[in-house]
Amino acid sequence: MRFKWVILFFIVMASVSSCREETYEPPFIQMYAPYENTVACTGDTLQVSGSVSSAVPLTYIKIVLLTSTYIQACPALTINPNTENYSISNEYVLSNTALESGVYYLYIEAGNGYGASTRYIKLFVSGIPKKSRSLIVFCHEKANDDVKIYKVDSLLNFSLFKQLPDDFQEGAVNSQDQLIYSMGCYEGNLYSIDAAGGNVVDQVNAIIDPPFPYFESLYWGNNLLIVGFYDGRIEGYYGNGNLKFVYSVDNCRLHHVNYDGTYLLSVLEYYTGGMFFTGAIYGNSGLLKDMVYGDYNVVDLFRASGNDVVMFCNKDTQPCVRTLNTYSMIITLIKNLPAGTISGVTQIDSDRYLISHSDGLLVYSFDNNACSEIGSATSFGDVVYDETDDIVYLSEGKNIEAYAYPAGTHIGSVTLPDSVKDLKILYNR
């Protein structure tokens, strides 16, 4: 009887062994070109050569450029060999004209259905120098009930770029995709306009529902167009117009936003109006981390350093600087500015911010928590900074004033036919 059990054991083991799925090692990749630490320029064509071997047919080979933080920077090239051995001899174009100078990695991945292998080749890429193309000025006159978008050059000459029907709420510029956005309020649509030819390439139509507005806020940054609607919806679009997300915050609308790549740093208005909160919304999920009520008006807010967000606020005639810690969600008053009113704020670099104040142009340093006046500006309103030409543009009424930075020297002024409602800089990338 024991002998029978031994025979049965070996039969079962043989059966189990025969049913076991065969496994194979991942492919082996050997690269010959480009060499490690190769220097290239935006627009260059890389000659990519190497060999990939596998015990079973290869299902794919992928070649793609990654940033130093391993984010895709150019379109991927995918090859489907369907053979055990493959010699790579391909061209890969650094086609992204928005690449900045720095360290990148050419990433090669090969799979065979049982596993994948990867190789990284370090490259130094020189990007196309960033240059400003024009100051984009959004104008609107209620009497005419239309929007006029002007381009202003560095000599303060202006030309009409585009005329649109109905009203205006806010504008934005996407230099990466060379698009200009104009958004209405009650009747005006949200238009996506080709920055070269002026053709409307996409639009979101406003639903007219008096006495309520349709659109509330608009922002472009970190490769995302964010649209706040009066009914509380928040929509995010890629530069190509594809919808990425639709979010909402209970009982609130997105009054103003700055996207730092992780959070939608938001000024939220309670749906009945008059009450404002500062909050952080996760960009990937739409979840509200928290929001904090304040009895002040947040003119603008920016990610400053670490967990700190710097906020520029007005309260009666006492403007101030506060910080929001996005870890603890605590807001702290850190500096009172000279008495008056803040009309606009623009970021100079990771430390400094330029403030259009009723008493002139102020530069605030976050690192030093210090503020100083530059030049002798007498007007105040919307303000933008051209980082390539070091020019500050300031608007009030129909006038635009230009100042050299950091001296604050007045360069000149121009008067447009219509009232200026928004200013943006269009760069070449």
JOJO-V742699 format. One record per backbone hydrogen bond with DSSP energy under -0.5 kcal/mol. CO is the residue of the C=O (numbers start at 1). NH is the residue of the N-H. Records with the same first field share a line. If there is no record, write none. Layout:
CO = NH ; NH
This chain:
1 = 5
2 = 6
3 = 7
4 = 8
5 = 9
6 = 10
7 = 11
8 = 12
9 = 13
10 = 14
11 = 15
12 = 16
13 = 17
14 = 18
15 = 19
16 = 20
17 = 20
28 = 53
30 = 51
33 = 49
35 = 38
38 = 124
40 = 126
41 = 44
44 = 46 ; 94
46 = 48 ; 92
47 = 49
48 = 90
49 = 32 ; 33
50 = 88
51 = 30
52 = 86
53 = 28
58 = 82
60 = 111
61 = 79
62 = 109
63 = 77
64 = 107
65 = 73 ; 74
66 = 105
67 = 70
71 = 67
76 = 78
77 = 63
79 = 61 ; 81
83 = 58
84 = 54
86 = 52 ; 88
87 = 89
88 = 50
90 = 48
92 = 46
93 = 95
94 = 43
95 = 97
96 = 99
99 = 128
102 = 125
103 = 68
104 = 123
105 = 66 ; 107
106 = 121
107 = 64
108 = 119
109 = 62
110 = 117
111 = 59 ; 60
115 = 112
117 = 110
119 = 108
120 = 122
121 = 106
122 = 37 ; 38
123 = 104 ; 125
124 = 40
125 = 102 ; 127
126 = 42
131 = 428
134 = 136 ; 426
135 = 137 ; 152
136 = 138 ; 424
137 = 139 ; 150
138 = 421 ; 422
139 = 148
141 = 144 ; 145 ; 146
145 = 166
146 = 141
147 = 164
148 = 139 ; 150
149 = 161 ; 162
150 = 137
151 = 159
152 = 135
153 = 156
157 = 153
159 = 151
162 = 149
164 = 147
170 = 183
172 = 181
173 = 175
174 = 178 ; 179
178 = 195
179 = 174
180 = 193
181 = 172
182 = 191
183 = 169 ; 170
185 = 214 ; 215
189 = 184 ; 191
190 = 204
191 = 182 ; 193
192 = 201 ; 202
193 = 180
194 = 198
199 = 194 ; 201
202 = 192
203 = 205
204 = 190
206 = 208
209 = 212
212 = 209
214 = 230
217 = 228
219 = 226
221 = 224
224 = 221 ; 226
225 = 237
226 = 219
227 = 235
228 = 216 ; 217
229 = 232
232 = 249
233 = 229
234 = 247
235 = 227
236 = 244 ; 245
237 = 225
238 = 241
242 = 238
245 = 236
247 = 234
249 = 252
251 = 271
252 = 249
253 = 255 ; 269
256 = 267
258 = 260 ; 265
262 = 283
263 = 260 ; 265
264 = 266 ; 281
265 = 258
266 = 268 ; 279
267 = 255 ; 256
268 = 277
269 = 253
270 = 273
275 = 270
276 = 294
277 = 268 ; 279
278 = 292
279 = 266
280 = 289 ; 290
281 = 264
282 = 286
287 = 282 ; 289
290 = 280
292 = 278
296 = 298
297 = 299 ; 314
300 = 312
302 = 310
305 = 308
307 = 326
308 = 304 ; 305
309 = 324
310 = 302
311 = 313 ; 322
312 = 299 ; 300
313 = 320
314 = 297
315 = 318
317 = 319 ; 340
319 = 337
320 = 313
321 = 334 ; 335
322 = 311
323 = 325 ; 332
324 = 309 ; 326
325 = 329 ; 330
330 = 325
332 = 323 ; 334
335 = 321
341 = 358
344 = 356
346 = 354
351 = 366
352 = 348 ; 349
353 = 355 ; 364
354 = 346
355 = 357 ; 362
356 = 343 ; 344
357 = 360
360 = 357 ; 362
361 = 374
362 = 355 ; 364
363 = 372
364 = 353 ; 366
365 = 369 ; 370
370 = 365
372 = 363
374 = 361 ; 377
382 = 395
384 = 393
385 = 387
386 = 390 ; 391
390 = 405
391 = 386 ; 393
392 = 403
393 = 384
394 = 401
396 = 399
397 = 420
398 = 416
399 = 396
400 = 414
401 = 394
402 = 411 ; 412
403 = 392
404 = 408
407 = 375
408 = 376
409 = 404
412 = 402
414 = 400 ; 416
419 = 140
422 = 138
424 = 136
425 = 427
426 = 133 ; 134
